[in-house]
Amino acid sequence: MNVLSIGGSDPSSGAGIQSDIKTFENHGVYGFTVITAITSQNTKKISKILPISSKIIRSQLESVLSDFQIDSIKIGMMYDSSIIKAVHVMIKNQKCPIVVDPIIESTTKAILLKKSAIRDYRKMIIPLATIITPNKRESKILSRCSKVKDAARRLQELGAKNVIITGYRESEREIEDFVMESDSNYILKGKRIKMINHGSGCNYSASITASLARKKSVHEAAKIAKEYVYQSIKNSKNLGKGIKITYKKNSEIQKQLSLSIIDFQNIKNVSKFIPECQTNFVFSKNKPKNIKNVLGISGRLVKSGNDVIQAGDLVFGGSQHVATALIEVSKKFPEIRSAINIKYEPKLITKAKKRKMSVLNYNRKKESKNSKLKENSSISWGVSSCLKSEMPDIIYHKGDLGKEPMIIVFGCTPTEVVKKIKQIQ
């Protein structure tokens, strides 16, 4: 998945396009950038702003949009009317989701959107928004409404399809966001860390942009972003002499699995691999002892028409069945650390054997009654019963009464797992 951030450059990397790139990477998407302004800033202040000429902005956008498939766009700092007009002309016909993050004033109180440009911003930028993500103060400035619900409604009238007003209500331990979709509105609650920081707004909107590229709903994207921002504030660092910079770094395990899930989703006709019980994709720590040592999807990879979408986040303990199978295999072959379950099709087994893969199977009908009665023991029994001296590429079974036939593909890494699936498709 490819995403584009259009906004200002922050040399401290606390906000702006530098921050967006870090967030995109943490979400497993590839980030492109178009710079609208160069700022001189640190954790204490913004000392200078140099707006980029409209000609160069159009040229940057032309370079990116003419060469790459863009799956979602984030619009950040616009600063003046010439920038707004240049971006509007180049972006108005894009078909992908667009997230508008109004950047009006910095945390250090520098003006990042000229008052003279607000009228053009309302007219040309807000109507582009699939989602607009102002904080409470920004929503009032843009809508001229003092009440949050009225402000959200006005922003929709100006053209934004969905509105998320962050920091709608705050307490010592909780912070609430107000979400107005096209046909509903609701409150999203989250934990609050009382701290002035640099970068949380950019983290939020960039996270939503990445989630929309991965075909998440507005509600899912907002929930993911809220948790991501909480973690980035929780891990913020005193890198300079002023306010803290938000910081979030995903583990290498999370990055590898996230990118491989995207590779799997991009396989041609990928939906044919999804069984009725749906799919999970896992990656474990070294020598996993239990499912808490195995990273998986808290929901599943599910069919959506001809596409496959990720329903749930990557969490340790997110998978029960595929993780259990992986743990059994890793007991004998510790180099095996990743697995995915796919729909059983005889032709896939035939192709795997032609590719000289190690293919094992077990018969669920031979499982003892005691084993069947014991919760979550069937997979452990089946996998352990068929393991031989040769490390498996695939283990399958043909099902039983009320049990769907299944194939599990194993590998040392998620990348290897996807490669094996491509070989048998």
N, C-alpha and C positions, 0 to 999 in steps of 0.2 A: 504494500500500500504506500502511495506517495502523497504527501501533504505539503502545502505551501504556506509559509508565513510571510505576510506583507506588513512591515513595521519598522520601528526604529532600532538602531544599533546601540547597545549598551556595553561599553568596554569592561564593566565590572562583571558582566554575564549574569547579573542578578535578575534582570528583566529583559524585555525586548527579544529580538530574534535569536540571540545567543542562548537565552533561557529556553526559548521555544524548541530549539534544536535538541537540547538535553531532555526536555519532556518528551519530544517525539521519539527519541531513541529509547527512552524508558518504556514507551508504549509499543515498541516494535514496529514503528513505521519510519519511512525515509523522509527526511525533511529538506525541502527547498526553501530558499529565502529571496525576498526582494526588499531592498533597503529603501525606506522613504525619508529617513533623516539620520544624520550622524550626531550623536550626543557626546559631550564630555561630562562624565558623571562618575561618582563613586558612592560609597555608602553614606556620605554626609550631604552631598548636594549635586545638582546639575549646574555646571558652570557655563556651558555653551551648547547651542543647538544649530546645526547646519542642515536646513532642508535640502533634499536632493531635487534637482530640476525635474520637471514633468517629462521632459524628453528622455532623460536617463531612466526614469521609473517605467515609462512605456517600453523602452528598449529592454530593460530587465525582464519585464513581464512577457514580452514577445519571445525572448530567448527561452524562458522556462516553458511557457504554454505551447510553443510550436514544436517542442522536442519531447515532452514528457506527458504521460497520463497522470493527471492530478485527481486524487480521490476526495480531497476536501481542502478548503482554504480558510486560513485565519487572517482577519484584517485587524491590525493593531494601530499603532500611532500614525495619524494622518497629518497632523500639525496645521496645514493651511489649505486654502481652497484649490490651489493649483495641483497639489498632491491628490486631493479628493477627486477632482475631475479626471486626472490621469488614471487613477485606479478604477474609477467608475467605468470609463470608456472601455478599458481592457477586460474587466471582470463581469460586466453586466450580462453577457451571454453565456457564461459558464453554467454547466448543468449540475455540477457537484455541490454538495452542502457547503455553505459559507458561514463561518462563525465571526461575528463582529464583537470585538472587545473594545469598548469606548475608552480611549486613553486621553483623559482630559487634564488631569493633574497628577504629578508624581507623589510618592509618599513623602518626599522632601519638599513638597509644595511648589515645584516648578510647573509652569503652564506648558502642556504638551499638545493642546488643541486651542488655537487662537479663537477668541470670541467671535471674530469676524468670519470664521469658517463654520460656525455651528449651524447656520442656516443651510449651507451646502451639504453638511454632514447629514442633517435630517433628510434632505431631499435625495441625496445620491448614495449614501452608504447604508443607512438603516434599511432601505427597501431591499438590499442585497441579502439581508441576514436570514439564514435558516434558523439560527439562534443568535440572539444578542445577549451579552452578559455584563450589564452595568452593575456597579455597586449602587447602594441606595442613593448616594449623593449624585452620581452620574445620571441615574434614571430621572431624578428631579430636574436636572439641568436640561436634559434632552427632551423631556416630555412637557416641562413646565407644569407638572402636577406634583402636589405635595404628598398625596397618599399613594402608597406603593401599588395597590391594585389599579388605581386610576392611571398611574404612570405606565404600568405594564400594558394596560388596554390601549393607551395612547401610542405607545411604541408599536403595537400591532397595527393600529390605524395608519401609522406612518410606513408600514410595509414589512416589518419584521414578522416572520411566521411564528416564532416561539421566543419567549422572553424569560430570562432567568435573572432575577435581581438578587445579588449576593448580599449577605449581611442584613437581611430583612429585619431580623430580631436577634439580639445578642443577650446572653446572660454570662455569669462567671464561667460556666462549664459547657454551654451550648451555643451554637450559632445556627440560625435558620435562613434558608434561601427560599424565595418565592418564585414558583415556576408557573408560567401561563403558556400552555400549549394552545393549539388552534381550537380545541374543543373541551378543554378542562384546565383547572388550575389547582395547585396543591403546594404544600410546604415540605421541604426536605430538611430534616434535622441532622446535625452532626456535632461531634465533639469540638470544643473550642480551646485553643491555647491563647491566653491573653498575652499578646506580644506584637510590637510594631516590627514589621519585616519588609524586606524588599523582594518582590517577585511572585507573591502568592496569586495575584490576579492574572498574571501571564501564565503561571502554572495551570490555573483553572481552565482558562479558555483554550490553551494548547492541548490539554488533556481531552477536552470535549471535541476538539478538531480531530484528534487522533481516533477517538471512539467513533465519530461519525464516518470516518474513512473505513472503519471496520464494520460499518453497517449496524451500529448500536442504535437503539431508540433514544429519544431525547431524555427519557427518564433514566435509562441505563447509563448514558453518557454523563448525566449530571451526578449520579451516585458515585460513579468511578472517579470523576473529577474531584468530588468533595473529599473522598478518602485520600486521594493522591495529594491534595493540598494539605490536608491534616498531617500526613506523613512528612511532607516537605517542610512544613513549619516546625514540626517536632524535631526534625533533624537539621534545622537551620544552623548556620555557623557564623561566628564572629570573625570574618575574614579581614575586615577593615576596621577603621576607627569609629564608624557610625553604626547604623542599624544592621541587624543580622540579615544575611542572604539565605533565602530558602534553598534547601538542598535535598534531593532524593536520588538515590542510586540503586538501581535494581541489581540483584545478584547476577552472575554470569549464567547460572541455571535458568533464571527467569528470562533473560535476554534470548538465550538459545531456543528455549521452548516457544516463546512468543513468536520469534521469527519463523520457526518451523511450522507453527500453526498457520501462519500466513501463507507459507509455501504450499502447505496441504490444501488450504482453501483455494489457491490459484490453480490447482490441477484441473485440467479440462474434464468436464462432466463429473466433478468431484462428488456431487450429491448421490451418485450411484454407489458410493462406498459406505453410506450412512445406514446402519441397521434401524429396525423399528425402535429399539431401546436407545438409539442415538450413540454418539461416539465420545470417548475421552482420550486425551493424549497426555502422557505423563513423562516426567524426567526426575530421576531420584538423585539424592546425595550418594556418596560412596557407601556401599554396603548398608543399604537401608534395613532397619530393624522392624519398622512398622509404617503404616500409611502416612504418619506425620512426617516421615523422612522423604515423602514422594510428592513432588509438585504436580498438580493437576488442575483441571477446570472445575470450579465449584458447581457449575451446571453441566452443560454438555456442548459439543459441536452439533448443531441441529440443522436440518434442511429448511431452506427458505426459498421455495421455487426451485430453480436450478442451482442456487448458491448454497453455501454452508456458512452459517454465522456462529460466532462464539457467544453462547449464553452463559455468562458467569465469568468470574475473575480467576486468575492463576493464584492458587493458594496451596500451601502444604496441607495434605489431608483432603484435598479437593476431589479425589477419586477413591472409590472403594474397590471395585471389581478389577479394573485394569491395574491399579497399584498393587493389589494382592497378587495378581499373576506375575507382575514384574518382580516382586519381592521373592517369590518362589524360585524364579529363574536365576535371580542374582545370588541366591544362596549357593548355587553350584557354579555359576558363571558370573562372578562379580563385575566383569567388564560390561555386562549388559545393564544399562541404566535407563533405557527409554522404551516405551511401548505405546501402541494405539490399537483400539479394537475397530474392525470394519465388518461390513456385511459379508456373510458367507455366500460365496459363489463358487461352484466346482471349477469353473474356467480359471479363476484366480489361483486355485491350488495347482491346476495343470500347468499354468504359465510359470509359477514359482518353481515347480519341479524341473521344468525345461531350462530354467535359469540356474539350475544346480544349487538352489537354495536348500537349506536344511528344514524340512517340513515334518512336523510331528502332529499327532492327533490323539485324542482320547474319546471314549464312549461314555457319555453321561448316564446311559442306561445301566452301566455296570457299577455305578456308585452305590455304596451300602446305604441302607435306610437310616442308620445312625448318622452317617455323614450328611445325608440330605436334610435331616432334622436339625442339625447343628448350623446355626446362622453363619453365613459367609464362609462355610468350609468347602463348598463344592468346587470353587475355583482352585483353592489350594490343593485339594485332593486330585483334581484333574490334571493340573499342570505338573505337579510332582510325580504323578503316576506315569507320565509319558517321557519325562526327561531321560536322556541317554548321555553317552559320553561326548556326543557332538553338540556344540552350541547351536541352539535353534534360531532360525530366522522367523519361522512362523509356527504357531500352535493353533489348531482348530478343533472344533467339535461340531457334530451335526444336530445338536439339540436334544431335547427330551420333552416329555409332557409339560407344556407351559413354559418351556425354555427355548429361546431363539437360538438357532445355529450361529456360530461366531468364529471369526478369524482374529487372532492377535498377532501383530507384526512387532518384532523386537529388534533393537539395535543398541549399539554402544552410545549413540547420541541421537537426539531428535532428527538431525539432518540425515543421518543414516537410515532412520525409519522411513522418512519421506522418500528417499532415494529408492528404497526397496519397493514401496508402493508404486512409484512411477514405472519400475521395471516390470510389474505384473499387470498394469492397467490395460 
